[in-house]
């Protein structure tokens, strides 16, 4: 369970400074006991040449949300989470606005985590259904 009551959204957002997430305009929106929501603009940074959200940008949102959530989950154990595997199904295209990635845990073991990430658009329609496996490691 995430100790979400002692974590401020602006503290999390500051951690994204000078990262891929920051360069793609991602923002932490909400944190709860078993979820983290991030959003990303659909703009010149995240679109493919045909004017729609790039699947790679969607996967970057999935990785950012799941990895961030996993790391918050294990911080009290002095552990870190790193990406091991990611997959996603792109359901619907998006041309503008924002997309929201909600990461929720499927499995949170001592050595691995599996997180579901649903990406939705401004109308709360499913855009991408993804799953991310994280390795739980000792910090270096």
MIZA-334303 format. One record per residue (C-alpha): x negated, y negated, z negated; residue in three letters. Coordinates in steps of 0.25 Angstrom, whole numbers, plus 2048, in hexadecimal, padded with zeros to 3 digits. Layout:
% MIZA-334303
XYZALA/...
//
This chain:
% MIZA-334303
800800800UNK/7FB7F2803UNK/7FA7E97F7UNK/8017DE800UNK/8057D57F4UNK/7F67D07F1UNK/7F37CE800UNK/7F67C1807UNK/7F97C0816UNK/7F07B4818UNK/7E47BC811UNK/7E77C881BUNK/7E77BE827UNK/7DA7B8823UNK/7D47C5824UNK/7D77C6833UNK/7CF7B9836UNK/7C57BC841UNK/7CA7CA844UNK/7D17D0850UNK/7DE7CE849UNK/7DB7BF848UNK/7D77BE856UNK/7E47C485BUNK/7EC7BB852UNK/7F17C6848UNK/7F77C183BUNK/7FB7C982EUNK/80A7C782CUNK/80E7D0820UNK/8087DA817UNK/8107E380EUNK/80E7F0806UNK/80E7F9812UNK/80D7F081EUNK/8057E5825UNK/80A7DC830UNK/8017D483AUNK/8067CC846UNK/7FE7C9853UNK/8027BF85DUNK/8057C386BUNK/7FD7B8873UNK/7F07B787CUNK/7E87BE871UNK/7F17CB871UNK/7F77CC87FUNK/7F27D488BUNK/7F17CE898UNK/8007D189CUNK/8057C8891UNK/8097D3886UNK/8037D7879UNK/7F77DF87BUNK/7F77ED875UNK/7E97EB870UNK/7EE7DF868UNK/7F97E8862UNK/7EF7F285EUNK/7E67E7858UNK/7F27E3850UNK/7F57F184CUNK/7E67F3847UNK/7E67E6840UNK/7F37E8838UNK/7F07F7835UNK/7E27F5831UNK/7E57E8829UNK/7F07F0822UNK/7E77FC81FUNK/7DC7F4819UNK/7E67EC810UNK/7EB7FA80CUNK/7DD7FF808UNK/7D77F3802UNK/7D97F67F4UNK/7D28037F6UNK/7C67FC7FCUNK/7C7803809UNK/7C97FE818UNK/7D1803823UNK/7CC803832UNK/7D380783EUNK/7D2816843UNK/7DD81784DUNK/7E880F853UNK/7F381185DUNK/7FF80A861UNK/80B80A86BUNK/80E7FD872UNK/81E7FC872UNK/8217EE877UNK/81A7E387EUNK/8197D5877UNK/8167C887FUNK/8167BE874UNK/8187BB865UNK/8137C385AUNK/8117D2857UNK/8127D8849UNK/80A7E4845UNK/80F7EB838UNK/8067F5832UNK/80C800829UNK/80480C823UNK/80781A828UNK/7FC820820UNK/7F281A816UNK/7E8825811UNK/7DB82480BUNK/7D3825818UNK/7DD821823UNK/7E9818825UNK/7F4819830UNK/7FC80C833UNK/80880983BUNK/8087FC842UNK/8157F7849UNK/8137EB852UNK/8207E3854UNK/8237D685CUNK/82A7C9857UNK/8377D085AUNK/8337DC851UNK/8327E685DUNK/8287F185CUNK/81C7ED865UNK/8127F8861UNK/812804858UNK/804807853UNK/7FD810849UNK/7EF80D843UNK/7E681783BUNK/7DC811832UNK/7D081782BUNK/7CE81381CUNK/7C081181AUNK/7B680B80FUNK/7B37FD812UNK/7A57FB818UNK/
//
